[in-house]
Amino acid sequence: MKVIKILSILLVAVITLCTVNIPCTAETADFPKLISAKALDAGSIKIKWSRYSDSDALYAIYRKEKDQKFKIYDFSLAKKGEKQSYTDNGILGGRNYTYTVGAVPQTSFEDCLCYTSMSAENDRVTVKLSWSKPDTLKVYRYAVLMNGELAVLEKGSTRKAVYTLPYTKQLNDLDFEVYAISKTNLSNHDTKGLSAKTVLKKSVIKGSKLVADNKIRIDWTKSKGATGYFLYRKNTKNGKYKKIATLYGD
């Protein structure tokens, strides 16, 4: 009887965290201080940083691999009182990623011509916004402000949005502004950052079945983040496993 063993293509079972002491000798540091970077599973990493502002704040998330340079990967809006954190779900299992964070001052916002229409029904208010794109500016995100406070971030390709809010008697007092954000005029950021390496779990054989002469069907558990699997086989109980196939796909 043949014994078959399945191993995932990447059997990395250790999370590697690289802690960096960020030079921050004063409470008025000119960049956010990273606290931790941790792999949650094979497909996500969560980073945390210290509060940079006592009010709503916008942060630029930088990411790199190996010897690459930091590039802006995304933006994160932290409302007043919320924890300063970001979860990256766009990674590949078994790879090492390094992150750092920079604050986005409102002085770097580029004003957009904004058109607003509002309607009230029952206990809800529907707000429709549309805006223009500034000329010659590469927009990463649009910041939507309500009554002077950061409310939401929209993708750089977006030109309109619809929001539903609780009804307020001060409907006419609602004021919306839209600003374009580029990567210019951002605050400084730590040049070393913090790193985390994701984990790939071993695949477990769920069963095998003879489906035809000289053909066996094998089922195994999926390893999240894996890009393929190695198939090993041995012909005797005390024999050595030999790789017989490389199967690509998740």
N, C-alpha and C positions, 0 to 999 in steps of 0.2 A: 504493500500500500504506500502510495506516495504521500509525503508530508510537505505541505506548502506553507511558506512564510511570507508575509507582506511587510515591507518597511516603507515608510514615506520617504520621499526623495530628499527632504531636508529634516534631519533628526536633531534639531537644535533644541535642547531641553533646558537651557539656562538663560535667565534674563540677566543681561549685563548692564548695570547702571554705573555711569561714570559721574561721580560727584565733583563739581568744580567750585572752588571758593571764589565767588565773584567779588572783585574789589568794590566795596560799598561802605565807606567809612562815615557817611553822614546820612541823615534821614532824607535829605534833599538830593539823593542820587539822581543823575540825569538819565537813568534807564531803569526799567523794572528789574527786580532781583528774582532770578529763578530759584525755586525751592526744590522741585523734584521733577523727574521724568521717569515714567513707569509704564512698562508694557502691560496692558490689560489682558491681551490674548494675542494670537498670531496675526490678528488683523487690525489692531489699534494700540495707540500709545497716548497716554494722558500726561500733560505737563501742567505744573502749577507755578505761580509766581506771586510775589508779595504785592500788596495794594500800592499802586502808584499815585492814585488820586482818591480823594474823599467823595467824589461825585461820580456820575457815569463817565466811563472812560473807554476809549477805543484803542485796541492793541494790534500791532502787526506781528504775525507769527512767521518767523524765519525757520527754514529747514534746510539741511544739507545731508549728503551721504559721503562717507570716506573723506577724501581730500578736496571735495568741491567747496566752492564759496557759498556763504549763506545767501539765499534768495527769499524774497517774500513769498510765502506759500498760501497764506490766508489772513483774514482779519477776524478779530473776535471782539464783540461788544460786551463789556462787563457793567451791568447796572449797579447802582449804588446799593451796597449791602450784600451783593452776590459774591461768591467765591471767584477768585481769579484763576481760571483754569481753561484748558482747551483739550479736546480729544481729537486726535488725528485718526480717521478711519480709512485713509487712502494709502496704506502701506502694504508692502509685500512681506510675507513671513520669513523669518530667519535673517533679516537685514538689520543693520545698525543705522539709526537715524539720530542726528544731533539737532537740537532746537535752541532758539533764543527768542527773546521778545523785545519789541520796541513800542513805546507809546506813540500815539498819533495825535499831535496837538491840533486843536481846531484852527489854528493859524495856517495849517497846511490845506484846509478845505477850499475847494474852488466852487464859488457860488454858481448854481444852475438856475435858469429861468424855470419856475415851477408853476403849474396850473392845478388848481384845487377845486373840487366840487364835493359837497357834502349833503347827505339826506338822512332824515331821522324816521325810524319806523319802530313802533312799540318802544322797547327799552334799549334799542341798538342804534348806533350811528354808523353809516357807511361813508367812508372817505375814499375818493378816487383822486389819485395823483398822477400827473405826467410831467416830464421834464426834458430839457434839452441837454445834449452832450456838449461840454466845452470844446472849442476848436483846439486842435493840435495837442490834446492831452490824452495820454493813455490812462484810462480809468480802471482801477482795480475794484473799487466798490463805491456805491453811493450811500451817503449817510443821510437818513431822514430824521429831521428834528421836529419835535412837537412842543410848541411853546418854549423853544430854546433848549430843550433837553433831547439828548440822543435817544431815539425810539427804536430804530431798526436799521439793519444794513441790507442793501440790495446788491446783486451781482452787477459787474460793470457793463454787461450786455443789456441790462434792464432799462426801460424808458418809462415804465408806468407800473402802478401797483394799486391794489385795493385793500383797505384795512377796515375791519369792523370793531367798533369801540363801544363800551357801555354808554348809554345815553347820559347827557349832561345838559342842564339848563343853560350852561354857558357855551352852547353850541357855536355861537358867533364869535366866541373868544378863542376858539381853537386856531392856532397858527402853525402852519407847516412850512418847513424849509428843506431844500435838498442840496447837498454839497457833494461834489466829486472828489474822490481821494486818489491821489497818485502816490508813487513811492518816494516823492521828493519831500524834503523838509520834515522827515520823521525824526523822532528822538534817537539818541545813541542806543546801542544795544551791546550786550556782552559779546565779545568776539570769540569766546570759547564755547559757551553754552553747556547744555546737559545732554547726555546721550542715553539711549535705551535700545536694547535689542529684543526683538520679538521671539516668541516661543512657537515651535511647531510640535504638536503632540504626536506620539506614535499612533499609527493606524493599528486597529485590532481586527483580526479576521472574524467575521460574523458567521461564516459557514462556507462549505465547498460541496459541490454536487456533480456527480457524473451525468452529463447530459447527452453524451453520444460516445461511440467508440473513440478512445484516445482524446476525449475532450472533457475538461473539468471546468465548471463555472465556480468562480471565487467571488465572494462578497466581503467587503471590509468597510470599516468606519472611515468617514472622511476626516482629513486633517485640515482644519481651517487655515488658509493661507498657503498651502502647498501648491506647487505648480506641476507636480507629477509624482509618480511612485515607482520604486524599484521592486521588481518581482524576483524572489529567490526561491530555489527549490533544492531539496536533497532527496536522493533515491533510496537511502537506507537510514535506519534509525540512528546509527552512529556516524553517518557520513557528514560531509561538510556542505554547507549551503553554497550554491552557485547562482549568480545572477543570470536570469534567463530572458528578462525583458525590462525595458524602460517605458513606462506608460505616462504620457503627457496629458495634462488636464487636471482640474481641481476635484 
